[in-house]
C-alpha cells in the first residue's frame, strides 16, 4: 500500500491539520482506517495516536482510495498542498438565540439551524466553541460554512 498526501488544511483553532490522502492498494482490499493511519504515520514520522482517520472512500472496482484524516501533531509537508486555513472570524457576534440553539443536543441544534431561513453558522460555531465545544457539531458547522 502506498499513501500520498494530496492536500492539507491547517485548523489552528482545534490545533490540527485536516489531511487528504491518496492511497494506492493494488491487488489488495480497501485498507482499514488503522492501516491508513499506520502508513501515513510511518511515511511522515507521526504518532498513530495523533491521527484520526475520518473516512476511506474507494470507487467500485478501483485499486485507489481517498482517505480523510485529522492529524493532531505538527509535521512537515509540501506547502503547495496547503489549502486555505480555517480561522475564526473575530467580528462574529454570538447572540442569545445562537447560544440557546447550541445549548441543546447536537440533533436539536442541527434541526433548528436547518429550519432557519438564513442561519448564521459562524455565530453558531463560535457559540459552540464557547459552550460545550463538541467536535461532532463543530465539524458539521464547519462543513456548512465551507458550503
WODA-V451602 format. One record per residue. N is the residue number from 1. RES is the residue in one letter. PHI is phi in whole degrees, 0 to 359 (999 if undefined). BURIAL is b if it has 24 or more other ideal C-beta (glycine too) atoms within 12 Angstrom, else e. D_LAST is the distance of its C-alpha to the last C-alpha in whole Angstrom. Layout:
# WODA-V451602
{{N,RES,PHI,BURIAL,D_LAST} {N,RES,PHI,BURIAL,D_LAST}}
This chain:
# WODA-V451602
{{1,X,999,b,32} {2,X,236,e,31} {3,X,236,b,27} {4,X,233,b,26} {5,X,289,b,23} {6,X,249,b,21} {7,X,202,b,18} {8,X,224,b,18} {9,X,239,b,16} {10,X,284,b,18} {11,X,231,b,17} {12,X,294,e,20} {13,X,296,b,19} {14,X,258,b,20} {15,X,50,e,22} {16,X,208,b,20} {17,X,243,b,19} {18,X,260,b,16} {19,X,242,b,18} {20,X,252,b,18} {21,X,232,b,21} {22,X,263,b,23} {23,X,244,b,26} {24,X,258,e,29} {25,X,221,b,31} {26,X,295,e,34} {27,X,59,e,36} {28,X,227,e,34} {29,X,287,e,32} {30,X,303,b,29} {31,X,291,b,29} {32,X,285,e,28} {33,X,300,b,26} {34,X,295,e,29} {35,X,297,b,30} {36,X,295,b,27} {37,X,300,b,27} {38,X,299,b,31} {39,X,293,b,31} {40,X,297,b,28} {41,X,297,b,30} {42,X,295,e,33} {43,X,283,e,32} {44,X,238,b,30} {45,X,64,e,33} {46,X,251,b,31} {47,X,269,e,31} {48,X,298,b,30} {49,X,292,e,30} {50,X,263,e,27} {51,X,240,b,25} {52,X,248,b,23} {53,X,271,b,22} {54,X,282,b,19} {55,X,212,e,19} {56,X,230,b,21} {57,X,252,e,20} {58,X,229,e,23} {59,X,289,e,23} {60,X,303,e,27} {61,X,74,e,30} {62,X,265,e,28} {63,X,246,e,29} {64,X,217,b,26} {65,X,233,b,23} {66,X,245,b,20} {67,X,239,b,20} {68,X,241,b,17} {69,X,235,b,19} {70,X,240,b,19} {71,X,252,b,22} {72,X,261,e,24} {73,X,215,b,27} {74,X,291,e,27} {75,X,204,b,28} {76,X,270,e,28} {77,X,209,b,26} {78,X,296,e,26} {79,X,298,e,24} {80,X,293,e,23} {81,X,278,e,21} {82,X,287,e,19} {83,X,263,e,15} {84,X,301,e,14} {85,X,288,e,15} {86,X,275,b,13} {87,X,227,e,15} {88,X,278,b,16} {89,X,276,e,17} {90,X,292,e,20} {91,X,276,e,20} {92,X,285,e,18} {93,X,258,e,21} {94,X,268,b,21} {95,X,273,e,22} {96,X,302,e,25} {97,X,299,e,22} {98,X,287,b,19} {99,X,297,e,22} {100,X,293,e,24} {101,X,301,b,20} {102,X,278,b,20} {103,X,283,e,24} {104,X,273,e,24} {105,X,284,e,23} {106,X,297,e,19} {107,X,298,e,19} {108,X,298,e,21} {109,X,297,b,18} {110,X,298,b,15} {111,X,298,e,17} {112,X,296,e,18} {113,X,292,b,15} {114,X,293,e,14} {115,X,281,e,17} {116,X,286,e,16} {117,X,289,e,16} {118,X,227,e,13} {119,X,291,b,13} {120,X,264,b,13} {121,X,294,b,11} {122,X,294,b,12} {123,X,294,b,16} {124,X,296,b,15} {125,X,297,b,14} {126,X,296,b,17} {127,X,297,b,19} {128,X,295,b,19} {129,X,294,b,20} {130,X,281,e,23} {131,X,256,e,24} {132,X,272,e,24} {133,X,56,e,21} {134,X,273,b,20} {135,X,299,e,18} {136,X,299,e,17} {137,X,289,b,15} {138,X,300,b,14} {139,X,300,b,12} {140,X,295,b,11} {141,X,297,b,10} {142,X,298,b,9} {143,X,293,e,6} {144,X,289,e,5} {145,X,293,b,5} {146,X,291,e,4} {147,X,94,e,0}}
